[in-house]
């Protein structure tokens, strides 16, 4: 149900706690009341009704909910799971919005009770947090409906975890370090409210600056990926994910009742979603602490200034361990700075000033660095001395004209830190941060640059169909028909020859193969072969046929082929095999590389691609890198760069662009065909820069899914690109919006007249914030639609209109919003934008769209009525209009 009614979870106005005898809830109720007591909202304890007699058991305590004059929006249940389904029905009748279930499964019958609770909650549209949740805390509102015994400080970090015990551990460490939180939520078993819902809801809160996650598994991967890709563009998301080992994943399955996906697939999913992954609770807190207080630098150019050579080296080494290098100074800047550094004080990379450097020398060196504009982040190490006073110097640095463009990170050392910590806090702002150890500063740089890297990756959105590769759409349609035919015939595993036929339809470089059903057929055609060749026994038995003598290599004559065929027939007789065919193909000689690549299916994330070494090395110790489809050339290149192939290519070069293309074509197969359970190309050989797929295996499963709904990341929908002509003959491109459209989109909105701005935004607001522009242009194509109209003028692409279909998870509705620039109103572009949006909505199975139109916007009302919109509600200033699509 998305974020529907989550506002009632966090700001309910009143809370009821339901407990019952015999399920050990009394201690929990006491802790809940102790935490809720400081709040300003009414809190009701609903206990068991008094017994009528000693022999009669008490009535279920939750019936007393009906005695509350106005039922609260939020109820907390301490009942056993056997009693919970009835509580859900009662909450539904009373109009309760959300239910926190703090009990977990304790008996075998609880699986049935849990399923029934979820079914009834969906029926009543009641939001569930849990099962087995320890509750949640919103410190700024003094709202603590949890079992946590540790007080939670207010701050900017949102903490979401499946494990309540892990939250307790984190809160204990955070309290010692003075780290505060905006929200703390124990999600429990993810029976309804999950990570995706919470990230969607909290990610756009001004109170939240950073989100921390503890993950065991996910219930809705697509929603999670969509929410993270959307929110990570404006604030960092950091995660721990447990379950690296098979045993760990088995424990998760037993603990949560749901399977857990491979850790390496989670790793690539986190990269794709813009999530910073850490390994320990301490790292999680470190990342949250540094990211919530720091601002993202504009790039990775780092400079260091220090009055201690030793500390400068310590910083350089610490950064190097994190993969961060110090930027070299330009000769011009080095010459200028050299005037203020004695020959024996250090060097210029990092910039080491003498230990006796005073405020004035420091200020001059920093000023030169800022003026040169060669750094995005400047790390300034200051050891307090009789010549240098950081509290006096930092305010002077901050007002330098160039300081506004660079992030300044200071390290203050020496003296008593407690004497100037308060002063340091007063000097900290969006671009200035003060640390009290080199190690702390290194971590701050590390997480800032990691987040910067994540943001650059988020902008990469592969298209559904790559025009660069020039697919034959007739061939792709034929591949679709063949897969459906095989599955209808009950064929789930394709032999090597049939697999290659499917690969050829996608333009993959398959080594040509001929299939023969008998020795006589081989004899009849042997004179047509180009030698040397490979003869294989095609019994459909084993992928590595060479293990069992089923492959004979390097046959260089007709006689050698006949002799090899006889030997294979004898092998068949020896193994009492009923029948088999033969395949004959060209022998690939002088192979430089054997590569194993293809796709498999993860239990949580669906299809993923893999690539690694082939041949004997793959069978002894497979070292594969994985990535989620779809791919474009940039992502394919990044995947290759993570393998040893990237290093090996320096010794034996090959055309990487060709391997990228092969990966993109394999990705396209996976995108188009949800039925692909496993696709293995082994080996893909490279010999003298000639790429050939020598063998292949394909396994099919009918999943009853339509592309691209089997993917955890949705591609850019370039199937929704249209080229049309306006009334005056101008050619216009209508297509889904992209992140790189931000500048043109901002220019378009800035050019609106006051009336156009008012009709679109219902206000005369002038400024669009960077966060709003990110939401406008960096959309998730699975949930939202935004199409723009572009024309070209003097080689420049200009946006002249946009139409959006905005999804509201809380009500599961879609709202359109169309606007055209003043100069192009009446040109026909508005009609085209509405026609295409309605087409896309129908293609996606959307049943109904609505819109809000100001009553005095007569032209818009006339426009929408032409498409069949009807007025369904009328307020003083607004019409609500609706269009039924089916």
C-alpha positions in Angstrom: 0.0 0.0 0.0 3.0 2.3 -0.3 3.0 5.3 2.0 -0.8 5.1 2.5 -1.6 6.1 6.1 2.0 6.3 7.3 1.4 9.8 8.5 -1.1 8.3 11.0 1.7 6.0 12.2 4.1 8.8 12.9 1.6 11.5 14.1 -1.4 9.6 15.3 -2.7 12.0 17.9 -3.6 9.2 20.3 -2.3 5.6 20.9 -3.9 2.5 22.4 -1.8 -0.3 23.8 -3.6 -3.7 23.8 -2.4 -6.4 26.2 -3.8 -9.7 27.3 -3.3 -12.2 30.2 -1.2 -15.2 29.6 1.2 -14.0 26.9 3.9 -12.2 28.9 2.9 -8.8 27.8 2.8 -7.0 31.2 6.5 -6.1 31.3 6.3 -4.9 27.7 3.3 -2.8 28.5 5.1 -1.2 31.4 8.1 -0.3 29.2 5.8 1.1 26.5 4.0 3.3 29.0 7.3 4.5 30.5 8.4 5.6 27.0 5.0 7.0 26.0 4.4 8.9 29.2 6.5 12.0 28.4 4.5 12.5 25.1 1.6 15.0 24.8 -0.9 12.6 23.2 -3.5 10.5 25.0 -2.4 6.9 25.6 -4.9 4.2 26.4 -4.1 0.8 27.9 -6.6 -1.8 26.8 -6.3 -4.8 29.1 -8.3 -7.9 29.7 -11.9 -7.4 30.8 -12.7 -8.6 34.4 -13.8 -12.2 34.7 -17.5 -12.8 35.6 -16.5 -15.7 37.9 -13.5 -17.7 38.9 -14.4 -20.5 36.5 -14.9 -18.2 33.4 -11.8 -17.0 31.5 -11.5 -13.3 30.9 -12.9 -11.8 27.8 -10.4 -10.8 25.2 -8.9 -7.5 26.3 -9.1 -5.8 22.9 -12.9 -5.6 23.0 -12.4 -2.6 25.3 -11.2 -0.6 22.3 -14.9 0.0 21.6 -15.2 1.9 25.0 -12.8 4.6 23.9 -15.0 7.6 22.9 -12.9 8.2 19.7 -10.8 5.2 18.6 -7.1 6.2 18.2 -5.5 6.1 14.7 -2.6 3.9 16.1 -2.9 0.7 18.1 0.0 -1.3 19.6 -0.6 -5.0 20.0 1.0 -7.2 22.7 -1.5 -10.0 22.0 -0.5 -13.5 20.9 -0.7 -14.1 17.1 -3.7 -16.4 17.6 -5.6 -13.3 18.9 -4.3 -10.8 16.3 -6.7 -11.6 13.4 -9.7 -10.7 15.5 -7.9 -7.5 16.6 -7.3 -6.6 13.0 -11.0 -6.9 12.1 -12.0 -4.8 15.1 -9.5 -2.1 14.2 -10.9 -2.1 10.6 -14.4 -1.6 11.9 -13.3 1.2 14.2 -11.3 3.0 11.5 -7.9 2.5 13.0 -5.2 3.5 10.5 -2.1 1.5 11.7 -1.3 -1.4 14.0 2.1 -2.1 15.5 2.5 -5.9 16.3 5.2 -6.5 18.8 4.8 -10.2 19.2 6.4 -12.8 16.9 5.8 -16.4 16.1 6.1 -18.7 19.0 4.3 -21.9 17.9 3.8 -23.9 14.7 0.3 -22.6 14.3 1.5 -19.0 14.2 2.3 -19.3 10.5 -1.4 -19.6 9.8 -2.3 -16.8 12.2 0.3 -14.5 10.6 -1.0 -15.2 7.1 -4.6 -14.6 8.3 -3.6 -11.4 10.0 -2.0 -10.1 6.8 -5.0 -11.1 4.7 -7.5 -9.3 7.0 -5.2 -6.2 7.3 -5.2 -5.8 3.5 -9.0 -6.3 3.4 -9.4 -3.5 6.0 -6.6 -1.3 4.5 -4.9 -1.3 7.9 -1.2 -0.7 7.9 0.9 -3.2 9.9 4.3 -2.6 11.4 5.8 -5.9 12.4 5.4 -8.8 13.3 8.1 -8.9 16.0 8.6 -5.1 15.9 10.0 -3.2 18.9 8.2 -0.1 17.8 9.5 3.3 16.8 10.7 6.7 18.1 10.4 10.2 16.8 12.5 12.3 19.2 11.6 15.7 17.9 8.0 15.1 18.7 8.8 13.4 22.0 7.0 10.4 20.6 8.4 7.0 21.7 6.1 4.0 21.1 8.8 1.4 21.5 10.4 -1.1 23.9 13.8 0.5 23.7 15.2 1.4 27.1 17.9 3.8 25.9 16.8 7.5 25.4 17.1 8.7 21.9 18.6 12.1 21.1 17.1 14.3 18.4 19.1 14.5 15.2 19.0 14.2 11.4 19.5 10.4 10.9 16.6 8.0 10.2 17.4 4.5 11.4 15.4 1.5 9.9 16.1 -2.0 10.9 14.5 -5.5 10.8 16.2 -6.4 14.0 15.2 -4.6 17.2 18.2 -5.9 19.0 20.5 -4.3 16.4 18.7 -1.0 17.0 19.3 -1.3 20.7 23.0 -1.9 20.1 23.2 1.1 17.7 21.3 3.4 20.2 23.7 2.5 23.0 26.7 3.4 20.9 25.1 6.5 19.5 24.2 7.7 23.0 27.9 7.5 24.0 28.9 9.5 20.9 26.1 12.1 21.1 24.6 11.1 17.8 20.9 11.9 17.3 18.1 10.5 15.2 15.0 11.9 13.4 13.3 8.6 13.4 14.1 5.1 14.7 11.9 2.3 13.3 12.0 -1.4 14.1 10.4 -3.0 11.0 10.3 -6.6 12.2 9.0 -9.2 9.8 8.0 -6.7 7.0 4.5 -8.1 6.9 3.3 -4.9 5.4 5.3 -1.7 6.0 8.8 -2.4 4.6 12.0 -0.6 3.7 10.6 0.8 0.4 7.6 2.3 2.1 9.7 3.9 4.9 12.4 5.3 2.5 9.6 6.8 0.3 8.0 8.4 3.3 11.0 9.6 5.2 13.3 10.4 2.3 11.5 13.6 1.4 11.2 14.8 5.0 13.2 18.0 5.7 14.0 16.6 9.2 15.9 13.6 7.7 19.4 14.2 6.4 20.7 10.7 6.1 19.1 7.2 6.2 20.7 4.1 7.9 19.5 0.6 7.1 20.0 -2.8 8.7 18.8 -5.4 6.2 18.4 -9.1 6.3 16.1 -9.5 3.3 13.5 -7.6 1.3 9.9 -8.2 0.6 9.5 -5.9 -2.4 12.7 -5.5 -4.3 11.4 -3.3 -7.0 9.8 -0.9 -4.6 13.0 -0.8 -2.5 15.2 -0.1 -5.6 12.8 2.5 -6.9 12.6 4.3 -3.5 16.4 4.3 -3.0 17.2 5.5 -6.5 14.8 8.4 -6.0 15.8 9.4 -2.5 19.6 8.8 -2.8 19.8 11.7 -5.2 19.1 14.2 -2.5 20.3 12.5 0.7 22.7 9.6 1.5 21.5 6.1 2.3 23.9 3.8 4.1 23.2 0.1 4.7 24.5 -3.0 6.5 23.3 -6.2 4.9 23.9 -9.5 6.6 23.8 -12.9 5.1 27.1 -13.2 3.3 27.4 -16.9 3.8 25.1 -19.8 2.9 24.6 -20.5 6.6 23.8 -16.9 7.3 21.2 -16.9 4.5 19.7 -20.1 5.9 19.4 -18.5 9.4 17.7 -15.4 7.8 15.2 -17.7 6.1 14.4 -19.5 9.3 14.3 -16.2 11.2 12.1 -14.2 8.8 10.3 -17.0 7.0 11.5 -15.6 3.6 14.5 -16.5 1.4 17.5 -14.3 1.3 19.3 -13.5 -2.0 23.0 -13.8 -2.7 25.2 -11.3 -1.1 27.1 -10.4 -4.3 23.7 -9.6 -5.9 22.8 -7.3 -3.0 26.2 -5.7 -3.5 25.6 -4.8 -7.1 22.0 -3.8 -6.3 23.2 -1.4 -3.7 25.6 0.2 -6.2 22.7 0.5 -8.7 20.5 2.1 -6.1 23.0 4.6 -4.9 23.4 3.0 -1.4 26.7 3.2 0.5 27.4 -0.2 1.9 29.3 -0.7 5.2 30.1 -3.9 7.1 29.8 -3.1 10.8 27.6 -1.2 13.2 30.5 1.2 14.0 30.9 2.0 10.3 27.2 2.6 10.0 27.3 5.1 12.8 30.5 6.7 11.4 28.9 7.1 8.0 25.7 8.5 9.4 27.5 10.9 11.7 29.8 12.3 8.9 27.2 12.4 6.2 24.5 14.1 8.3 26.9 16.9 9.2 28.9 17.3 5.9 28.0 18.6 2.5 28.8 16.8 -0.7 31.9 18.2 -2.5 31.5 19.1 -6.2 34.2 16.7 -7.3 37.1 14.5 -6.1 39.9 17.0 -6.1 41.4 16.9 -2.6 44.1 19.2 -1.2 45.9 19.0 2.2 47.5 21.8 4.1 49.3 21.0 7.4 51.8 22.6 9.8 53.0 19.1 10.7 54.8 16.8 8.2 54.0 13.7 10.3 50.3 14.5 10.5 50.3 15.3 6.7 51.8 11.8 6.0 49.3 10.2 8.4 46.4 11.9 6.5 47.8 10.9 3.1 48.3 7.2 4.1 44.8 7.1 5.8 43.2 8.5 2.6 45.2 6.1 0.4 43.8 3.1 2.4 40.4 4.4 1.5 41.3 4.7 -2.2 41.5 8.5 -2.1 44.5 10.3 -3.6 45.7 13.9 -3.1 45.5 16.1 -6.2 48.7 17.4 -7.5 49.2 21.2 -7.6 49.6 22.9 -10.9 53.2 24.3 -11.4 51.8 27.9 -11.2 50.1 27.3 -7.8 53.1 25.4 -6.5 55.4 28.3 -7.4 53.2 30.8 -5.6 52.8 28.7 -2.4 56.6 27.9 -2.4 57.3 31.5 -1.4 55.6 30.8 2.0 57.2 27.4 2.7 60.8 27.0 3.9 62.8 24.3 2.0 63.0 22.1 5.0 59.4 22.3 6.2 58.0 19.6 3.9 56.7 19.6 0.3 53.8 20.8 -1.8 51.9 17.5 -2.1 50.5 17.7 0.5 51.3 21.3 1.4 53.4 21.1 4.5 54.0 24.5 6.1 56.6 24.9 8.8 55.6 24.2 12.5 56.1 27.9 13.3 53.6 29.0 10.7 51.4 31.8 12.1 47.9 32.8 11.2 49.0 35.1 8.4 51.0 32.5 6.6 48.2 30.0 6.9 45.7 32.4 5.6 47.8 33.4 2.6 48.5 29.7 1.6 44.8 28.8 2.0 43.7 31.9 0.0 46.0 31.0 -2.8 44.6 27.5 -2.9 41.0 28.7 -3.0 41.8 31.3 -5.7 43.4 28.7 -7.9 40.1 26.7 -8.0 42.1 23.4 -8.1 40.3 21.7 -5.2 36.8 20.6 -4.4 37.7 19.8 -0.8 40.5 21.3 1.2 41.7 19.4 4.3 43.4 21.9 6.7 45.3 20.4 9.6 46.1 22.9 12.4 48.2 22.0 15.4 47.5 24.6 18.0 50.7 26.7 18.9 51.7 30.1 20.2 51.7 31.3 16.6 48.5 29.7 15.4 45.0 30.0 16.9 42.4 28.0 14.9 39.4 29.8 16.5 40.7 33.1 15.3 41.8 31.9 11.9 38.8 29.9 10.7 36.3 32.8 10.6 38.8 34.8 8.5 39.1 31.9 6.0 35.3 31.4 5.7 34.8 35.0 4.5 37.3 34.7 1.7 35.5 35.2 -1.7 36.5 31.8 -3.1 35.7 29.9 0.1 32.0 29.6 -1.0 33.0 27.2 -3.8 35.1 24.8 -1.8 34.3 22.4 1.1 36.6 23.2 4.0 37.5 20.4 6.4 39.6 21.5 9.4 41.4 19.3 11.9 42.2 21.0 15.2 44.9 19.3 17.3 46.7 20.2 20.5 45.4 21.8 23.7 42.3 20.7 25.4 39.5 19.8 22.8 36.8 20.4 25.4 37.8 24.0 25.7 36.9 24.8 22.0 34.4 22.2 21.0 31.5 24.6 21.6 33.3 27.3 19.5 33.9 24.8 16.7 30.2 23.9 16.5 29.4 27.6 16.1 31.8 27.8 13.1 30.5 24.7 11.4 28.1 25.2 8.5 27.1 23.7 5.1 30.6 24.0 3.7 32.8 24.0 6.8 33.4 21.1 9.1 35.8 20.8 12.1 37.2 17.5 13.3 39.5 16.8 16.3 41.6 13.9 14.9 43.1 13.0 11.5 41.3 9.7 11.6 38.0 11.4 11.9 38.8 13.7 9.0 39.8 10.8 6.8 36.5 9.1 7.5 34.7 12.3 6.6 36.5 12.6 3.3 35.9 8.9 2.6 32.1 9.0 3.1 31.8 12.3 1.2 33.6 11.0 -1.8 31.7 7.7 -1.7 28.4 9.5 -1.8 29.7 11.7 -4.6 30.5 8.6 -6.6 27.1 7.1 -5.9 25.4 10.2 -7.2 27.3 10.0 -10.5 26.3 6.4 -10.9 22.6 7.1 -10.3 22.3 9.3 -13.4 23.1 6.2 -15.5 19.8 4.9 -16.8 20.1 2.4 -19.6 17.6 2.5 -22.4 15.3 -0.5 -23.0 16.5 -0.8 -26.6 20.0 0.3 -27.6 19.9 2.0 -31.0 23.6 1.8 -31.0 23.5 -2.0 -31.5 20.9 -1.9 -34.3 18.7 -4.8 -33.3 16.6 -6.6 -35.9 13.2 -6.3 -34.3 11.9 -9.1 -36.6 14.5 -11.4 -35.1 13.7 -10.4 -31.5 10.0 -11.1 -32.2 11.0 -14.5 -33.6 13.0 -15.2 -30.3 9.8 -14.4 -28.3 7.8 -16.8 -30.4 10.4 -19.6 -30.2 10.6 -19.4 -26.4 6.8 -19.5 -26.1 6.7 -22.5 -28.5 9.4 -24.4 -26.5 7.6 -23.8 -23.2 4.2 -24.9 -24.7 5.9 -28.1 -25.8 7.3 -28.7 -22.3 10.9 -28.0 -23.2 12.7 -26.3 -20.4 16.3 -27.0 -21.3 17.7 -26.2 -24.7 20.6 -28.2 -26.2 23.7 -26.4 -27.4 22.6 -26.1 -31.0 19.2 -24.7 -30.2 20.6 -22.3 -27.6 22.9 -20.9 -30.3 20.0 -20.3 -32.6 18.4 -18.1 -30.0 21.7 -16.3 -29.4 22.1 -15.6 -33.1 18.7 -13.8 -33.1 20.2 -11.3 -30.7 23.3 -10.8 -33.0 25.7 -12.6 -30.6 28.9 -14.0 -32.2 28.1 -17.7 -32.1 30.7 -20.2 -33.5 29.0 -21.8 -36.5 27.8 -25.4 -35.7 26.3 -28.2 -37.7 24.2 -31.0 -36.2 24.2 -34.5 -37.5 21.9 -37.4 -36.4 24.2 -40.2 -37.6 27.7 -41.3 -38.8 26.4 -41.7 -42.3 25.3 -38.1 -42.4 28.8 -37.0 -41.3 30.4 -39.1 -44.0 28.1 -37.6 -46.7 29.1 -34.0 -45.7 32.7 -34.4 -44.5 34.2 -33.0 -47.7 32.4 -29.6 -47.0 34.2 -28.9 -43.7 36.9 -26.3 -43.2 39.5 -27.9 -41.0 40.4 -28.0 -38.2 37.1 -28.9 -36.5 35.7 -30.1 -33.2 33.3 -33.0 -33.0 31.0 -33.2 -30.0 28.6 -35.8 -28.7 25.3 -34.0 -28.2 23.4 -36.1 -25.7 22.0 -33.2 -23.6 23.6 -34.9 -20.6 26.4 -32.7 -19.3 27.5 -29.2 -19.8 31.2 -30.0 -19.6 31.1 -32.8 -22.1 34.9 -33.0 -22.3 34.9 -34.5 -18.8 33.4 -37.7 -20.1 35.2 -37.9 -23.5 32.3 -36.4 -25.4 34.4 -33.7 -27.1 37.3 -34.4 -29.6 39.4 -31.4 -30.6 41.7 -30.4 -33.4 40.5 -32.8 -36.1 42.3 -31.7 -39.3 41.1 -34.1 -42.0 38.1 -36.1 -43.2 39.7 -39.3 -41.9 40.3 -37.8 -38.5 36.6 -36.8 -38.3 35.4 -40.3 -39.3 37.7 -41.9 -36.8 36.5 -39.6 -34.0 32.9 -40.3 -34.8 33.5 -44.0 -34.6 35.2 -43.6 -31.2 32.2 -41.6 -29.9 29.8 -44.2 -31.2 31.8 -46.9 -29.3 31.5 -44.7 -26.2 27.8 -44.6 -26.6 27.6 -48.3 -26.7 29.8 -48.6 -23.7 27.6 -46.3 -21.7 24.4 -48.1 -23.0 23.2 -44.7 -24.3 20.1 -45.1 -26.4 20.6 -42.3 -28.9 22.6 -39.1 -29.4 23.5 -36.7 -32.2 26.8 -35.1 -33.2 27.7 -31.5 -33.7 30.6 -30.3 -35.7 32.1 -26.8 -35.5 35.2 -24.8 -36.3 38.1 -25.2 -34.0 39.2 -22.0 -32.4 43.0 -21.9 -32.2 45.5 -19.8 -30.3 42.9 -18.7 -27.7 44.0 -15.7 -25.6 41.1 -15.7 -23.3 38.2 -18.0 -22.2 35.4 -16.1 -20.6 32.4 -17.5 -18.7 29.4 -15.1 -18.9 25.6 -15.2 -18.8 22.7 -14.7 -16.5 21.1 -16.5 -13.5 18.1 -15.8 -11.3 18.3 -14.6 -7.7 15.5 -15.4 -5.3 15.0 -11.8 -4.4 16.3 -9.6 -7.2 15.4 -11.8 -10.2 17.8 -11.9 -13.2 21.4 -10.8 -12.9 24.4 -11.0 -15.3 27.8 -12.5 -14.5 31.2 -12.5 -16.1 34.4 -14.3 -15.1 37.3 -16.4 -16.2 36.4 -19.5 -18.3 38.0 -22.9 -18.8 39.7 -24.9 -16.1 40.1 -21.8 -13.8 36.3 -21.3 -13.7 35.8 -24.9 -12.6 38.4 -24.8 -9.9 37.6 -21.4 -8.3 35.1 -19.3 -10.1 35.7 -15.6 -9.7 32.7 -13.8 -11.1 31.5 -10.3 -11.0 27.8 -9.6 -11.2 25.5 -6.8 -12.2 21.7 -6.2 -12.5 20.3 -5.7 -16.0 19.7 -3.6 -18.1 23.1 -2.5 -19.2 24.4 0.2 -21.4 28.0 0.6 -22.5 29.0 2.6 -19.4 27.7 -0.1 -17.0 29.1 -2.9 -19.1 32.5 -1.2 -19.0 32.4 -0.8 -15.3 31.5 -4.5 -14.9 34.5 -5.5 -17.0 36.8 -3.2 -15.0 36.0 -5.1 -11.9 37.3 -8.4 -13.4 40.9 -9.5 -14.0 40.3 -9.0 -17.7 40.9 -5.3 -17.4 44.4 -5.9 -16.1 45.1 -8.8 -18.5 44.2 -6.7 -21.5 47.3 -4.6 -20.9 49.4 -7.7 -21.6 47.3 -9.3 -24.4 45.1 -6.5 -25.7 41.6 -7.0 -27.0 38.8 -4.6 -28.1 36.9 -4.0 -24.9 34.1 -2.2 -26.8 33.3 -5.6 -28.5 33.0 -7.3 -25.1 30.8 -4.5 -23.9 28.6 -5.0 -26.9 28.3 -8.7 -26.2 27.3 -8.0 -22.6 24.7 -5.5 -23.7 23.2 -8.0 -26.1 23.0 -10.6 -23.4 21.4 -8.0 -21.2 18.8 -7.4 -23.9 18.0 -11.1 -24.0 17.4 -11.0 -20.2 15.3 -7.9 -20.5 13.1 -9.3 -23.2 12.7 -12.8 -22.0 11.5 -13.2 -18.4 11.5 -17.0 -19.0 15.3 -17.2 -19.0 16.1 -19.0 -15.7 19.8 -19.6 -16.6 21.9 -18.6 -19.6 25.5 -19.7 -19.7 27.9 -18.9 -22.5 31.0 -21.0 -21.8 33.4 -20.4 -23.1 33.3 -17.1 -25.0 36.8 -17.2 -26.6 39.0 -14.4 -27.7 41.6 -15.4 -30.2 43.5 -12.6 -32.1 40.7 -10.2 -31.1 38.1 -12.5 -32.7 35.2 -13.2 -30.3 33.3 -16.5 -30.5 30.7 -18.2 -28.3 31.8 -21.8 -28.4 29.1 -23.4 -26.2 25.9 -22.3 -24.6 23.3 -23.6 -22.2 19.8 -22.1 -21.7 17.2 -23.1 -19.1 13.7 -21.8 -19.4 10.9 -21.4 -16.7 7.4 -20.1 -17.4 7.1 -17.2 -14.9 3.9 -15.7 -16.2 5.6 -12.3 -16.2 5.7 -9.6 -18.9 8.9 -7.7 -19.6 10.2 -5.5 -17.9 8.2 -6.4 -14.8 10.7 -9.2 -13.9 13.5 -6.8 -13.5 14.4 -5.1 -10.2 15.6 -2.0 -12.0 13.5 -0.6 -14.8 15.2 0.7 -18.0 14.6 4.0 -19.6 11.5 3.4 -21.7 12.6 4.6 -25.1 9.6 2.7 -26.6 7.7 5.8 -25.5 9.7 8.1 -27.8 7.6 9.8 -30.5 8.5 12.2 -33.3 5.6 14.4 -34.4 4.9 17.6 -36.3 3.3 20.7 -34.9 0.7 22.9 -36.7 3.4 25.1 -38.2 5.4 22.1 -39.5 8.0 22.2 -36.6 9.3 18.7 -35.8 9.0 17.9 -32.1 10.4 15.0 -30.1 8.2 13.7 -27.3 10.0 11.4 -24.9 10.3 10.4 -21.2 12.3 12.9 -19.2 15.9 12.2 -18.2 18.2 13.4 -15.3 20.3 15.3 -17.8 17.3 17.4 -18.8 17.6 19.3 -15.5 19.2 22.5 -17.0 16.8 22.7 -19.9 13.8 22.0 -17.7 14.9 24.7 -15.2 15.2 27.1 -18.1 11.7 26.2 -19.4 10.1 26.7 -16.0 12.0 30.0 -15.4 10.5 31.3 -18.6 6.9 30.8 -17.6 4.7 33.9 -17.4 3.1 34.6 -14.1 -0.2 33.3 -15.4 1.3 30.1 -16.7 3.2 29.6 -13.4 0.0 30.2 -11.5 -2.1 27.8 -13.5 0.6 25.0 -13.2 1.7 25.4 -9.6 -1.4 27.2 -8.2 1.0 29.9 -7.0 3.3 32.7 -8.2 6.4 31.1 -6.8 9.6 32.1 -8.6 12.2 29.7 -7.4 12.5 25.9 -7.9 14.8 24.3 -5.4 17.5 21.8 -6.4 15.5 19.1 -4.6 12.3 19.9 -6.5 14.3 19.9 -9.8 15.7 16.5 -8.9 12.1 15.2 -8.4 11.0 16.7 -11.7 13.8 15.2 -13.8 15.1 12.2 -11.9 12.0 10.0 -11.9 11.5 6.3 -11.4 10.1 4.9 -14.6 8.3 2.1 -12.8 6.0 4.3 -10.8 5.9 7.8 -12.5 5.7 9.1 -16.1 6.9 12.4 -17.3 7.2 13.2 -21.0 8.7 16.3 -22.4 8.4 18.0 -25.8 11.6 19.2 -27.4 12.4 21.1 -30.5 15.8 22.1 -32.0 16.9 25.7 -32.6 20.4 26.5 -33.9 21.7 23.2 -32.8 20.3 23.5 -29.3 17.5 21.4 -27.9 14.8 23.4 -26.2 12.0 22.0 -23.9 8.7 23.6 -24.7 6.2 21.5 -22.7 5.9 18.6 -20.2 3.1 16.3 -19.1 3.3 14.2 -15.9 1.5 11.3 -14.5 2.2 11.4 -10.7 1.6 8.3 -8.6 0.2 8.8 -5.1 1.1 5.7 -3.1 -1.1 6.8 -0.1 -4.3 6.7 -2.3 -3.1 4.6 -5.3 -4.1 7.3 -7.7 -2.5 8.9 -10.8 -2.7 12.7 -11.3 -1.7 14.3 -14.6 -0.2 17.8 -14.9 0.5 19.3 -18.3 2.1 22.7 -19.1 3.3 24.3 -22.3 5.6 27.4 -22.5 3.9 30.6 -23.3 5.5 30.9 -26.8 4.2 27.5 -27.9 0.7 27.5 -26.5 -1.8 26.9 -29.3 0.8 25.1 -31.4 -0.7 21.6 -30.9 2.1 20.4 -28.6 -0.3 20.3 -25.6 -2.6 18.0 -27.5 0.3 15.7 -28.5 1.5 15.6 -24.9 -1.9 14.6 -23.6 -2.5 12.0 -26.3 0.9 10.3 -25.6 0.4 10.3 -21.9 -3.0 8.7 -22.2 -1.5 6.1 -24.6 1.3 5.3 -22.0 -1.2 5.1 -19.1 -3.3 2.6 -21.1 -0.2 0.6 -22.1 0.7 0.3 -18.4 -2.8 -0.9 -17.4 -3.7 2.3 -15.5 -7.5 2.4 -15.1 -8.1 6.0 -14.3 -6.3 9.4 -14.2 -7.4 12.6 -12.5 -6.4 16.2 -12.5 -6.9 19.5 -10.7 -7.8 22.6 -12.7 -8.4 26.1 -11.4 -11.9 27.2 -12.0 -10.8 30.3 -13.9 -8.6 28.3 -16.2 -11.2 28.2 -18.9 -8.9 27.2 -21.7 -7.7 24.1 -19.8 -11.2 23.0 -19.0 -12.1 23.2 -22.7 -8.9 21.3 -23.6 -9.4 18.4 -21.2 -13.1 18.0 -22.1 -12.0 17.2 -25.6 -10.3 14.1 -24.3 -13.3 12.9 -22.3 -12.5 14.2 -18.8 -15.4 14.8 -16.5 -15.8 17.0 -13.5 -16.2 14.8 -10.4 -15.7 17.3 -7.6 -16.0 21.1 -7.4 -14.6 23.3 -4.7 -14.5 27.1 -4.5 -11.5 27.6 -6.7 -10.8 24.1 -8.1 -12.3 21.4 -10.3 -11.3 17.8 -9.9 -11.6 16.1 -13.2 -11.3 12.3 -14.1 -10.8 10.2 -17.2 -11.7 6.5 -17.1 -9.3 4.5 -19.3 -11.0 1.2 -19.3 
